[in-house]
Amino acid sequence: MYGYLKVRQEGYDQEKIVYHGPNSGQAWVDARILSALKLKLGDQLRVGELALVISQIISYEPDKRGDLYSLSPRVMITAADLAATRILQPGSHVHRFFQFAGSEVSILDFKHWLKPQLGVSQRLMDVYQDRPKLGSALQKAERYLGLSSIVVILISGVAIAMATRRYSERHFNSTAILRCLGYKQNQVLQLFLWQFLLIGLIASSVGCVLGWATQEVLLYTLRELLPAKLADPSILAVLFGMIMGIVVLFGFALPPLLRLKQVSPLRILRRDLVPLPSSAWLVYGLALSLLFTLISQYTEDLKMTVSIIGSSAICLLFIAGLVYLILGASRFLLAYANLTWRSLKIRET
């Protein structure tokens, strides 16, 4: 048997857990059987042509199904007594269910091996087909977590880009000093890339440790509401999280860092000499492509990934167009404004 049964006598205080079914000559029944047939424990219940003794009341079953057949009260007997009841005759409608437990890899291998061998009257069901309500809830939870991961990655990428831009502007002067001391452009870029790699590894490690600890605390807090055995966190998940953090970091931080490579040594004498912004479309395009690949693999929902990224791009284009129209309108209306508004405009600029 898979899992365990809970049986009891008359009172719920006598409930106990067993890992086996009834013995030969015995029957375990739902409480509704006793009230409907006006029987009690120790009485005989005739199943077909065989009289069995009611010895236990079933209060929990691991394979309790949520279909039409679960509405009928359950009578459980051992398979050794089934032939003596003579209730299985030609034309009888019988359902046989088998449950398999094991590691995820073993279950998937067994599923791929068994599925081609199924007959016309046989089906292989998982939680999505066997329990549609539970399967639907799991699908919604997976989509919610996938959506949350996409939003977090996009927000963190924007934050990294803004912070790195400010960081690079503050290091124009120090980079110019390094250029005067003999550093080449590639050496300057490598220096900052190594710094960012070290920061990214430390931040990703701290984030993975905090995530692992939070999960353990949450599972310990909700241990009474969760199954007795849950899947342990995988090392691959930790590595994937660190890789995701490094990719997001360099994908959005590299374009601002490329400006440090172009800082001229003359900035020591001319502080107004600002390096030209690099063509970041190729770098951002590569970063977004990598993020798109990683997100689609993580969420396993290509349609949701495309819709989220596409809608975000449309929103950004709409906001950029709106800002452009506002600036164009203000430039046009500035010619008709009085001197006070013109001075205010110059100071803000």
PyMOL commands that set and color helices and strands:
alter all, ss='L'
color gray80, all
select helices_A, chain A and resi 12-14+31-37+68-71+79-85+104-117+127-130+132-170+172-180+185-221+235-261+265-268+281-299+302-336+339-348
alter helices_A, ss='H'
color red, helices_A
select strands_A, chain A and resi 5-8+16-18+26-29+44-47+50-60+75-76
alter strands_A, ss='S'
color yellow, strands_A
deselect
rebuild
show_as cartoon
